[in-house]
């Protein structure tokens, strides 16, 4: 079905110089409402569930910072011993019963809530896309609308074909996310840029990347489609009960000229990465379905030493997540 073929990659979930830059202008709040409305049209309304990445599982673990992390940021996250982390893994789309091995379940997501020593939280929201299909919240809304208007009987060129003609990343982003053998064997990307600030005030744009210590393991499409509908969600609990799943939390550092305001443009793989520490996933919570109802992960929920960049998608995601949360709480 056309909607879900594009929905898997397009509904995921969220400055050009290395100097301090003002945050991007806030998105009109009506855009977030419209975005969630279109998601509900594409995926249906499912009471109590997220508008996107509706199917998921909640786990607990810890993060142990590296020595290098403290040198690049003054954030308390990197200054002390290990901190507790709440993790939510998820499938794409707003369909809570989507089969885990479906191509439409890509990109799979990982959301992290670090429980800091001062009692506050810091959130990081990632998915398996190496870059995002569009650069702004308005374009994301328009992309979803184009998908919703481009069924099999739509007149050619369809609304989606017209959109992709002027937004080339919308046609290529989805190919960067494939189905893993386990949620513990997927690489998760932070498509948005953020800013490290060190103890001397030096600012460094970066993007998060979370890489499994055991390595990424991707299934061929035909094999993934044959797996049990809940194989990813069912597998992660027993796996981490036997042995914690470990991930390296990395920061890819921007260089002069690398765009920080456009999530459709990945930085070259030659850019330096810093190992920030180790994420260890140790158990799935006893009642994941109940636990996830209260969870809200916000990309701008940061701590001193990490700041938002001028990427407009950060604010767009924050507003859309808030709308989705308010509706599922009703």
NORGI-V692147 format. One record per backbone hydrogen bond with DSSP energy under -0.5 kcal/mol. CO is the residue of the C=O (numbers start at 1). NH is the residue of the N-H. If there is no record, write none. Layout:
co/nh
CO/NH
CO/NH
This chain:
co/nh
1/5
2/6
3/7
4/8
6/9
6/10
7/11
15/260
16/257
17/19
28/31
28/32
29/33
30/34
31/35
32/36
33/37
34/38
35/39
36/40
37/41
38/42
39/43
40/44
44/46
46/49
54/56
55/91
57/89
58/285
59/87
60/282
60/283
61/85
62/280
63/65
63/83
64/278
66/70
67/71
68/71
68/72
69/72
69/73
75/78
76/79
76/80
83/63
84/115
85/61
86/113
87/59
88/111
89/57
90/109
93/54
94/96
95/98
99/102
102/105
103/106
105/92
108/128
109/90
110/126
111/88
112/114
112/124
113/86
114/116
114/122
116/119
120/116
122/114
124/112
124/126
126/110
127/189
136/140
137/141
138/142
139/143
140/144
141/145
142/146
143/147
144/148
145/149
146/160
147/150
151/154
158/162
159/163
160/164
161/165
162/166
163/166
163/167
167/170
168/171
168/172
169/172
169/173
172/175
173/176
174/177
179/219
182/185
183/186
185/217
188/210
189/127
189/191
193/309
194/206
195/307
196/204
197/74
198/201
202/198
204/196
205/254
206/194
207/252
208/190
209/211
209/250
210/188
211/248
212/215
217/181
220/224
221/225
222/226
223/226
223/227
224/227
228/231
229/100
230/234
231/235
232/236
233/237
234/238
235/239
236/240
237/241
238/242
239/243
244/246
245/281
246/213
247/249
247/279
248/211
248/250
249/276
249/277
250/209
251/253
251/274
252/207
255/258
260/193
262/265
263/132
264/266
268/271
272/253
274/251
274/276
276/66
277/249
278/64
278/280
279/247
279/281
280/62
280/282
281/245
283/60
285/288
287/291
288/292
290/293
290/294
291/294
292/295
296/298
298/301
300/302
301/123
303/306
305/197
307/195
309/24
310/312
311/314
311/315
312/316
313/317
314/318
315/319
316/320
317/321
318/322
319/323
320/324
321/325
322/326
323/327
324/328
325/329
327/330
